[in-house]
């Protein structure tokens, strides 16, 4: 299939195929941190031919995550598909997530808040979801400890400095930039993982309509350039797996949980390698559930995105001294 895609997708579209980002890390020692990363579930109970099985996939994903030893679970946006139906969908999402045995954290995406009531939707989700990040902080950008010496910072790329949000593109306001700069100044002795929905780097040029606003991207790059402890960004949005440079940092995105074959990443902080290892795990569905997921005209696109994915496994070096895990 990959050879077929290489032939039918012409170079003018900007198709590029990326190498694996290093070998998997092998160690007998426990990692300093083991974090699952999920994105783009597009959860909805409405009859939607593109995303018909969000609730089914989330239940299976929770079971898969509960079977693993983790320090936390991170969702980087587009938890929901239809922002106009959050009042119906969010309570069921929260109910399913109450079955998760690990602490979990949320970054918001465009499908979560899109429209004239974006600010109200952010507040509603903070009040409803019950996660350890958004619902505890009460704001869509926040800083939370993950492990001794390791901090999670979530930024809100739907924040355009206005009360409404009417685009799929990523934003990073001046107010949020000042907050991030001050927060990173206080975390100079920590390894920092930054989470957002929109990646500030684009894997393929034909996806530019979904990209980060250029001015806001440069604003984010300027902040990160001053803080060497923050060199890893975890994102979603493009519905495929990729690992891309962004100045001195690296952007690790995807895969989309809603898209076949329903994958998520697990990241491990390995101080003996001074690196963050990552690989993709798959959610196992019953045959009946898989048939539900494969219905509709979006299945071909879903499979194509899987074949366009890269960086399924590998590692990202970091240059910050981390503390050894006690116990």
FIMARKE-314198 format. One line per 4 residues: number of its first residue (from 1); their letters; for each residue y, x, z of N, C-alpha, C. Coordinates in steps of 0.2 Angstrom, whole numbers, plus 5000, padded with zeros to 4 digits. Layout:
<tikols>
NUM) A) Y,X,Z,Y,X,Z,Y,X,Z ~ ...
</tikols>
This chain:
<tikols>
1) XXXX) 4994,5004,5000,5000,5000,5000,5006,5004,5000 ~ 5006,5010,5004,5012,5014,5004,5013,5017,4997 ~ 5008,5019,4994,5009,5022,4987,5012,5017,4982 ~ 5010,5010,4983,5012,5005,4979,5020,5004,4980
5) XXXX) 5022,5004,4987,5029,5003,4988,5033,5009,4986 ~ 5030,5015,4986,5034,5020,4983,5036,5019,4975 ~ 5031,5016,4972,5032,5015,4965,5037,5009,4963 ~ 5036,5003,4967,5040,4998,4965,5047,4997,4968
9) XXXX) 5048,5002,4974,5055,5002,4977,5059,5008,4974 ~ 5063,5007,4969,5067,5012,4966,5072,5016,4970 ~ 5073,5022,4968,5078,5026,4972,5085,5024,4972 ~ 5087,5020,4967,5094,5017,4968,5095,5013,4974
13) XXXX) 5089,5010,4977,5090,5006,4983,5091,5010,4989 ~ 5090,5017,4988,5090,5022,4994,5084,5022,4998 ~ 5078,5021,4995,5072,5022,4999,5071,5029,5001 ~ 5070,5030,5007,5068,5037,5009,5062,5036,5014
17) XXXX) 5057,5041,5013,5051,5042,5018,5052,5048,5022 ~ 5051,5047,5029,5053,5052,5034,5047,5055,5036 ~ 5047,5061,5038,5041,5064,5041,5040,5062,5048 ~ 5034,5063,5051,5032,5062,5058,5037,5067,5062
21) XXXX) 5039,5064,5068,5044,5068,5072,5040,5072,5077 ~ 5037,5077,5075,5033,5081,5080,5026,5078,5082 ~ 5022,5083,5084,5015,5080,5086,5016,5077,5093 ~ 5011,5072,5094,5010,5069,5101,5010,5074,5106
25) XXXX) 5013,5072,5112,5012,5077,5118,5006,5075,5122 ~ 5002,5081,5123,4996,5080,5127,4997,5084,5134 ~ 4995,5080,5139,4996,5083,5146,4991,5080,5150 ~ 4989,5084,5155,4985,5081,5161,4989,5078,5166
29) XXXX) 4995,5080,5166,5000,5078,5172,5003,5071,5170 ~ 5004,5067,5175,5008,5061,5174,5015,5062,5172 ~ 5017,5057,5168,5024,5058,5165,5029,5057,5171 ~ 5035,5059,5170,5040,5058,5175,5042,5051,5174
33) XXXX) 5042,5048,5168,5044,5041,5167,5039,5038,5161 ~ 5037,5032,5162,5033,5029,5156,5037,5022,5155 ~ 5040,5021,5150,5044,5016,5148,5042,5012,5142 ~ 5040,5006,5142,5039,5002,5136,5045,5000,5133
37) XXXX) 5046,5000,5126,5052,4997,5122,5050,4992,5117 ~ 5053,4986,5118,5051,4981,5114,5058,4978,5111 ~ 5058,4976,5105,5064,4973,5102,5062,4968,5097 ~ 5067,4964,5095,5067,4959,5090,5061,4954,5090
41) XXXX) 5061,4950,5095,5056,4945,5096,5057,4939,5092 ~ 5064,4937,5092,5066,4931,5089,5063,4925,5091 ~ 5062,4924,5098,5059,4919,5101,5063,4912,5100 ~ 5059,4907,5098,5061,4901,5097,5056,4896,5097
45) XXXX) 5057,4890,5100,5052,4884,5100,5053,4880,5094 ~ 5058,4881,5090,5059,4877,5084,5054,4878,5078 ~ 5054,4874,5074,5049,4875,5068,5053,4879,5063 ~ 5051,4885,5063,5055,4890,5059,5050,4894,5055
49) XXXX) 5050,4894,5048,5045,4897,5044,5045,4904,5044 ~ 5051,4907,5046,5051,4915,5046,5048,4917,5053 ~ 5050,4914,5058,5047,4916,5065,5044,4911,5069 ~ 5038,4909,5067,5035,4903,5070,5031,4905,5077
53) XXXX) 5030,4911,5078,5026,4912,5084,5028,4917,5089 ~ 5035,4916,5090,5038,4920,5096,5035,4919,5103 ~ 5034,4913,5105,5031,4912,5111,5024,4914,5112 ~ 5020,4913,5107,5013,4916,5107,5013,4923,5107
57) XXXX) 5017,4927,5103,5017,4934,5103,5020,4937,5110 ~ 5025,4933,5113,5027,4936,5120,5022,4935,5125 ~ 5018,4930,5125,5013,4929,5130,5007,4935,5129 ~ 5005,4936,5123,5001,4942,5122,5004,4948,5124
61) XXXX) 5010,4949,5122,5014,4956,5124,5014,4957,5131 ~ 5015,4951,5135,5015,4952,5143,5008,4954,5145 ~ 5003,4951,5142,4996,4953,5144,4995,4961,5143 ~ 4997,4963,5137,4996,4970,5135,5000,4974,5139
65) XXXX) 5006,4973,5141,5010,4977,5145,5007,4977,5153 ~ 5005,4971,5155,5002,4971,5162,4996,4976,5162 ~ 4993,4977,5157,4987,4981,5157,4988,4989,5157 ~ 4995,4990,5156,4997,4997,5156,5000,4999,5162
69) XXXX) 5000,5006,5164,5004,5009,5169,5011,5011,5167 ~ 5016,5007,5169,5022,5008,5167,5027,5008,5173 ~ 5033,5011,5171,5039,5011,5176,5044,5006,5174 ~ 5043,5003,5168,5048,4998,5166,5047,4996,5159
73) XXXX) 5050,4990,5157,5050,4988,5151,5057,4986,5148 ~ 5059,4988,5142,5065,4988,5140,5065,4984,5133 ~ 5069,4978,5133,5070,4974,5127,5077,4976,5124 ~ 5077,4978,5118,5084,4980,5115,5086,4975,5110
77) XXXX) 5087,4969,5112,5090,4964,5108,5086,4959,5104 ~ 5090,4954,5101,5087,4949,5097,5080,4946,5101 ~ 5081,4945,5107,5076,4941,5111,5075,4935,5108 ~ 5080,4931,5106,5080,4925,5103,5082,4924,5096
81) XXXX) 5080,4919,5092,5082,4918,5085,5088,4914,5084 ~ 5089,4909,5088,5094,4904,5087,5098,4903,5093 ~ 5104,4906,5093,5109,4906,5098,5111,4899,5100 ~ 5111,4895,5095,5113,4888,5097,5108,4884,5101
85) XXXX) 5102,4887,5102,5096,4884,5105,5094,4887,5112 ~ 5099,4891,5114,5097,4895,5120,5095,4891,5126 ~ 5099,4885,5127,5097,4881,5133,5090,4878,5133 ~ 5087,4878,5127,5080,4876,5126,5075,4882,5127
89) XXXX) 5077,4887,5123,5072,4893,5123,5072,4898,5128 ~ 5078,4899,5131,5079,4904,5137,5075,4902,5143 ~ 5075,4896,5145,5070,4895,5151,5063,4896,5150 ~ 5060,4895,5144,5053,4896,5143,5052,4903,5142
93) XXXX) 5057,4907,5139,5056,4914,5139,5056,4917,5146 ~ 5060,4915,5150,5061,4918,5157,5054,4916,5161 ~ 5052,4910,5160,5045,4908,5163,5040,4912,5161 ~ 5039,4914,5155,5034,4919,5152,5035,4925,5155
97) XXXX) 5041,4928,5156,5042,4935,5158,5041,4935,5166 ~ 5041,4930,5169,5040,4930,5176,5032,4932,5178 ~ 5028,4932,5172,5021,4934,5173,5021,4942,5172 ~ 5026,4945,5170,5026,4953,5169,5026,4956,5176
101) XXXX) 5022,4961,5177,5021,4965,5183,5026,4971,5184 ~ 5030,4972,5178,5034,4978,5178,5041,4976,5178 ~ 5046,4980,5181,5053,4978,5181,5055,4979,5173 ~ 5059,4974,5171,5061,4974,5164,5069,4973,5164
105) XXXX) 5072,4976,5158,5079,4977,5157,5080,4974,5150 ~ 5086,4972,5149,5088,4968,5143,5095,4971,5140 ~ 5095,4973,5133,5101,4974,5130,5102,4968,5125 ~ 5107,4965,5124,5108,4959,5119,5109,4961,5112
109) XXXX) 5107,4957,5108,5108,4958,5101,5112,4952,5097 ~ 5113,4953,5091,5117,4948,5087,5114,4941,5087 ~ 5107,4940,5087,5104,4934,5087,5105,4930,5094 ~ 5106,4934,5099,5106,4932,5106,5113,4928,5107
113) XXXX) 5118,4930,5104,5125,4928,5106,5129,4926,5100 ~ 5127,4926,5094,5131,4925,5088,5135,4918,5088 ~ 5141,4918,5086,5145,4912,5086,5151,4912,5090 ~ 5154,4906,5090,5161,4906,5094,5160,4906,5101
117) XXXX) 5154,4905,5104,5154,4905,5111,5150,4911,5114 ~ 5151,4917,5111,5147,4923,5112,5148,4925,5120 ~ 5154,4924,5122,5155,4926,5129,5151,4921,5134 ~ 5151,4915,5133,5147,4910,5137,5140,4911,5136
121) XXXX) 5137,4913,5130,5130,4915,5130,5128,4921,5133 ~ 5132,4926,5134,5131,4932,5138,5130,4930,5145 ~ 5135,4926,5147,5134,4923,5154,5128,4919,5156 ~ 5127,4915,5151,5121,4910,5152,5114,4914,5152
125) XXXX) 5114,4919,5148,5108,4923,5148,5107,4928,5154 ~ 5113,4930,5157,5113,4934,5163,5110,4929,5169 ~ 5113,4923,5169,5111,4918,5174,5104,4916,5173 ~ 5101,4916,5167,5094,4913,5166,5088,4918,5166
129) XXXX) 5089,4924,5163,5083,4928,5162,5079,4930,5168 ~ 5083,4933,5173,5080,4936,5179,5077,4943,5178 ~ 5080,4947,5173,5078,4954,5173,5081,4958,5178 ~ 5079,4964,5178,5082,4969,5183,5089,4972,5181
133) XXXX) 5091,4971,5174,5097,4974,5172,5103,4969,5171 ~ 5102,4965,5165,5107,4960,5164,5109,4955,5169 ~ 5103,4953,5172,5104,4947,5177,5106,4950,5184 ~ 5105,4957,5185,5107,4960,5191,5114,4962,5191
137) XXXX) 5116,4965,5185,5123,4968,5184,5128,4962,5183 ~ 5125,4957,5180,5130,4951,5178,5134,4952,5172 ~ 5133,4958,5169,5137,4960,5163,5132,4963,5158 ~ 5134,4963,5151,5130,4965,5146,5130,4972,5145
141) XXXX) 5134,4976,5148,5133,4983,5149,5133,4985,5156 ~ 5128,4990,5157,5127,4991,5164,5123,4998,5165 ~ 5122,5001,5171,5119,5007,5172,5114,5006,5178 ~ 5107,5007,5177,5102,5006,5182,5097,5012,5182
145) XXXX) 5095,5014,5188,5091,5020,5189,5084,5018,5187 ~ 5080,5022,5183,5073,5021,5181,5068,5024,5185 ~ 5070,5030,5187,5066,5035,5191,5071,5040,5194 ~ 5068,5044,5199,5073,5049,5202,5075,5054,5196
149) XXXX) 5082,5054,5195,5085,5059,5191,5085,5056,5184 ~ 5083,5050,5182,5083,5047,5176,5086,5040,5176 ~ 5091,5039,5172,5096,5033,5172,5095,5030,5165 ~ 5095,5023,5166,5096,5019,5160,5103,5016,5159
153) XXXX) 5106,5017,5153,5113,5014,5152,5112,5010,5146 ~ 5114,5003,5147,5113,4998,5142,5120,4997,5140 ~ 5122,4998,5133,5128,4996,5130,5127,4989,5126 ~ 5133,4986,5125,5133,4979,5122,5136,4980,5115
157) XXXX) 5132,4981,5110,5134,4982,5103,5136,4975,5100 ~ 5136,4970,5103,5139,4963,5101,5146,4963,5104 ~ 5149,4967,5108,5155,4967,5111,5160,4970,5106 ~ 5164,4965,5103,5169,4967,5098,5176,4967,5101
161) XXXX) 5177,4966,5108,5183,4965,5111,5186,4959,5111 ~ 5182,4954,5108,5185,4947,5108,5180,4942,5111 ~ 5181,4936,5112,5177,4931,5115,5172,4928,5110 ~ 5173,4929,5104,5168,4927,5099,5165,4933,5095
165) XXXX) 5159,4932,5092,5156,4937,5089,5153,4933,5083 ~ 5155,4935,5077,5153,4932,5071,5151,4936,5065 ~ 5147,4942,5067,5145,4946,5062,5138,4949,5064 ~ 5134,4951,5060,5128,4955,5062,5129,4962,5063
169) XXXX) 5134,4965,5062,5136,4972,5063,5137,4974,5070 ~ 5136,4980,5072,5137,4983,5078,5144,4985,5080 ~ 5146,4984,5086,5152,4986,5089,5152,4990,5095 ~ 5158,4993,5097,5158,4997,5103,5165,4997,5105
173) XXXX) 5168,4993,5109,5175,4992,5111,5177,4998,5115 ~ 5184,4998,5114,5188,5004,5118,5186,5003,5126 ~ 5186,4997,5128,5185,4996,5135,5178,4998,5137 ~ 5173,4997,5133,5166,4999,5135,5166,5007,5134
177) XXXX) 5169,5010,5129,5169,5017,5128,5172,5020,5134 ~ 5177,5018,5137,5180,5021,5143,5175,5020,5149 ~ 5172,5014,5150,5167,5014,5155,5161,5018,5154 ~ 5158,5019,5148,5153,5024,5147,5155,5031,5148
181) XXXX) 5161,5033,5146,5163,5040,5148,5163,5041,5155 ~ 5166,5036,5159,5166,5037,5166,5159,5037,5169 ~ 5155,5033,5167,5148,5032,5170,5144,5039,5169 ~ 5145,5041,5163,5141,5048,5161,5144,5053,5165
185) XXXX) 5151,5053,5166,5154,5059,5171,5150,5059,5178 ~ 5148,5053,5180,5145,5052,5187,5138,5054,5187 ~ 5135,5055,5181,5128,5056,5180,5126,5063,5177 ~ 5130,5068,5178,5129,5074,5175,5123,5077,5177
189) XXXX) 5120,5076,5183,5114,5079,5185,5108,5074,5183 ~ 5109,5069,5179,5103,5065,5177,5101,5066,5170 ~ 5095,5064,5168,5093,5063,5161,5095,5055,5160 ~ 5099,5054,5154,5101,5047,5153,5098,5045,5146
193) XXXX) 5095,5039,5147,5093,5035,5141,5097,5030,5139 ~ 5100,5029,5134,5105,5024,5132,5101,5019,5127 ~ 5102,5013,5129,5099,5007,5125,5105,5003,5122 ~ 5103,5000,5116,5108,4996,5113,5104,4992,5107
197) XXXX) 5106,4987,5105,5103,4983,5099,5104,4986,5093 ~ 5110,4987,5091,5112,4990,5084,5111,4998,5084 ~ 5107,5001,5080,5107,5008,5079,5114,5011,5076 ~ 5117,5016,5078,5123,5019,5075,5121,5023,5069
201) XXXX) 5115,5023,5067,5113,5027,5061,5108,5022,5057 ~ 5108,5023,5050,5105,5018,5046,5099,5021,5042 ~ 5093,5019,5043,5088,5022,5039,5088,5022,5032 ~ 5090,5017,5029,5090,5016,5022,5097,5013,5019
205) XXXX) 5100,5016,5014,5107,5014,5012,5107,5006,5010 ~ 5102,5003,5008,5102,4996,5006,5103,4992,5013 ~ 5102,4995,5019,5103,4991,5025,5110,4992,5028 ~ 5115,4994,5024,5122,4996,5026,5125,4989,5028
209) XXXX) 5124,4983,5026,5127,4977,5028,5126,4976,5035 ~ 5120,4979,5038,5118,4977,5045,5121,4983,5050 ~ 5125,4988,5047,5126,4994,5051,5131,4993,5056 ~ 5132,4998,5060,5137,4999,5065,5144,4999,5061
213) XXXX) 5149,4996,5064,5156,4997,5062,5158,5004,5062 ~ 5161,5007,5057,5162,5014,5056,5167,5017,5062 ~ 5172,5013,5063,5177,5015,5068,5173,5015,5075 ~ 5169,5010,5077,5166,5010,5083,5160,5015,5083
217) XXXX) 5157,5016,5078,5152,5022,5078,5155,5028,5080 ~ 5161,5030,5077,5164,5036,5078,5166,5036,5086 ~ 5168,5031,5088,5170,5030,5095,5164,5032,5100 ~ 5158,5029,5098,5152,5031,5102,5150,5038,5101
221) XXXX) 5151,5041,5095,5149,5048,5094,5153,5052,5098 ~ 5160,5051,5099,5164,5055,5103,5163,5055,5110 ~ 5161,5049,5113,5159,5049,5120,5152,5053,5121 ~ 5147,5052,5117,5141,5056,5118,5142,5063,5117
225) XXXX) 5146,5065,5112,5147,5073,5111,5149,5076,5118 ~ 5152,5073,5122,5155,5076,5128,5149,5076,5134 ~ 5144,5073,5133,5139,5072,5138,5132,5074,5136 ~ 5130,5081,5137,5123,5083,5134,5117,5080,5137
229) XXXX) 5118,5076,5143,5113,5073,5146,5111,5067,5143 ~ 5115,5064,5138,5113,5058,5135,5112,5059,5128 ~ 5106,5061,5126,5104,5063,5119,5099,5058,5116 ~ 5097,5053,5119,5092,5048,5117,5095,5041,5117
233) XXXX) 5095,5038,5111,5097,5031,5110,5091,5027,5108 ~ 5090,5021,5112,5084,5017,5110,5087,5010,5107 ~ 5085,5008,5101,5088,5003,5098,5083,4998,5094 ~ 5086,4993,5091,5081,4988,5087,5085,4987,5081
237) XXXX) 5085,4980,5079,5089,4977,5074,5087,4978,5067 ~ 5084,4983,5064,5082,4984,5058,5075,4982,5056 ~ 5071,4980,5062,5064,4977,5061,5059,4982,5058 ~ 5061,4989,5059,5056,4994,5057,5057,5000,5061
241) XXXX) 5052,5004,5062,5052,5010,5066,5055,5016,5063 ~ 5060,5019,5066,5063,5025,5063,5066,5029,5069 ~ 5067,5036,5067,5070,5040,5071,5075,5044,5067 ~ 5082,5044,5069,5087,5046,5065,5092,5050,5069
245) XXXX) 5095,5056,5066,5100,5059,5070,5107,5055,5070 ~ 5110,5056,5076,5117,5054,5076,5121,5059,5080 ~ 5124,5063,5076,5127,5069,5079,5122,5073,5083 ~ 5123,5075,5089,5118,5079,5093,5113,5075,5096
249) XXXX) 5113,5068,5095,5108,5064,5098,5103,5061,5093 ~ 5098,5058,5095,5093,5055,5091,5093,5047,5093 ~ 5092,5043,5087,5091,5036,5088,5084,5034,5086 ~ 5081,5031,5091,5074,5029,5091,5074,5021,5090
253) XXXX) 5072,5019,5084,5073,5011,5083,5066,5008,5082 ~ 5066,5002,5084,5060,4998,5082,5054,5000,5085 ~ 5048,4997,5083,5047,4992,5078,5049,4985,5080 ~ 5049,4980,5076,5051,4973,5078,5044,4970,5081
257) XXXX) 5044,4967,5087,5039,4964,5090,5036,4958,5086 ~ 5041,4954,5082,5039,4948,5079,5036,4950,5072 ~ 5037,4956,5069,5034,4957,5063,5027,4960,5063 ~ 5023,4958,5058,5016,4960,5058,5016,4968,5057
261) XXXX) 5012,4972,5061,5007,4969,5066,5009,4969,5073 ~ 5015,4968,5075,5017,4966,5081,5017,4972,5086 ~ 5021,4977,5085,5021,4983,5089,5026,4984,5094 ~ 5025,4989,5098,5030,4991,5103,5029,4998,5105
265) XXXX) 5034,5002,5107,5034,5009,5109,5032,5010,5116 ~ 5029,5015,5118,5029,5018,5124,5032,5025,5124 ~ 5037,5026,5129,5040,5033,5129,5038,5036,5136 ~ 5037,5042,5135,5035,5046,5141,5040,5052,5142
269) XXXX) 5043,5053,5148,5047,5059,5149,5042,5064,5152 ~ 5042,5070,5148,5037,5075,5150,5041,5082,5151 ~ 5043,5083,5158,5047,5089,5159,5043,5095,5158 ~ 5037,5095,5157,5033,5102,5156,5035,5104,5148
273) XXXX) 5036,5099,5144,5038,5100,5137,5046,5100,5136 ~ 5049,5097,5141,5056,5096,5140,5057,5091,5134 ~ 5053,5086,5134,5054,5081,5128,5052,5074,5131 ~ 5054,5070,5127,5052,5063,5127,5047,5061,5122
277) XXXX) 5040,5060,5124,5035,5058,5119,5035,5051,5118 ~ 5033,5049,5112,5033,5041,5110,5027,5040,5105 ~ 5025,5034,5106,5020,5031,5101,5020,5024,5101 ~ 5017,5021,5096,5017,5014,5095,5011,5011,5097
281) XXXX) 5011,5005,5101,5005,5001,5103,5006,4994,5099 ~ 5000,4991,5099,5000,4985,5095,4998,4979,5100 ~ 5000,4973,5099,4998,4967,5102,4993,4964,5099 ~ 4987,4963,5102,4981,4960,5100,4982,4953,5100
285) XXXX) 4981,4949,5094,4981,4942,5094,4974,4939,5092 ~ 4973,4933,5094,4967,4930,5092,4968,4928,5085 ~ 4962,4927,5081,4962,4925,5074,4967,4919,5073 ~ 4966,4914,5077,4970,4908,5077,4978,4909,5077
289) XXXX) 4979,4914,5082,4986,4915,5083,4989,4920,5077 ~ 4985,4924,5075,4987,4928,5069,4988,4924,5063 ~ 4984,4919,5062,4985,4914,5056,4992,4911,5057 ~ 4994,4909,5063,5000,4906,5064,5006,4911,5062
293) XXXX) 5005,4917,5064,5010,4922,5063,5011,4923,5055 ~ 5005,4923,5051,5006,4924,5044,5008,4919,5040 ~ 5009,4913,5043,5011,4907,5038,5019,4908,5036 ~ 5020,4906,5030,5027,4906,5028,5029,4911,5023
297) XXXX) 5034,4911,5020,5036,4915,5014,5038,4922,5017 ~ 5039,4923,5024,5042,4929,5026,5036,4934,5027 ~ 5030,4933,5026,5025,4937,5028,5025,4943,5023 ~ 5027,4943,5017,5027,4948,5013,5032,4953,5015
301) XXXX) 5038,4951,5017,5044,4955,5020,5041,4958,5026 ~ 5038,4955,5030,5035,4957,5037,5031,4963,5035 ~ 5026,4963,5031,5022,4968,5029,5026,4974,5026 ~ 5030,4972,5022,5034,4978,5018,5038,4982,5024
305) XXXX) 5041,4979,5029,5045,4982,5034,5040,4987,5038 ~ 5034,4985,5039,5029,4989,5042,5028,4995,5038 ~ 5027,4995,5031,5026,5000,5027,5032,5005,5026 ~ 5038,5002,5027,5044,5006,5027,5045,5010,5034
309) XXXX) 5042,5008,5039,5043,5011,5045,5041,5019,5045 ~ 5043,5022,5050,5042,5029,5050,5042,5031,5058 ~ 5041,5037,5060,5041,5040,5067,5037,5035,5071 ~ 5031,5034,5069,5027,5030,5074,5025,5034,5080
313) XXXX) 5024,5040,5079,5022,5044,5085,5026,5051,5084 ~ 5027,5054,5090,5031,5061,5090,5034,5062,5097 ~ 5039,5066,5097,5043,5068,5103,5050,5070,5101 ~ 5054,5069,5106,5061,5071,5105,5063,5076,5111
317) XXXX) 5065,5082,5109,5067,5087,5115,5073,5085,5118 ~ 5074,5086,5125,5080,5086,5128,5081,5092,5132 ~ 5087,5094,5134,5090,5100,5136,5092,5099,5143 ~ 5090,5094,5147,5093,5093,5153,5087,5094,5158
321) XXXX) 5089,5097,5164,5084,5098,5169,5083,5092,5173 ~ 5076,5090,5173,5074,5084,5177,5070,5086,5183 ~ 5070,5081,5188,5067,5082,5194,5059,5081,5193 ~ 5055,5084,5196,5048,5083,5196,5047,5076,5200
325) XXX) 5042,5072,5198,5040,5066,5201,5037,5067,5207 ~ 5039,5064,5213,5036,5065,5219,5029,5061,5219 ~ 5025,5063,5223,5019,5059,5224,5014,5060,5219
</tikols>
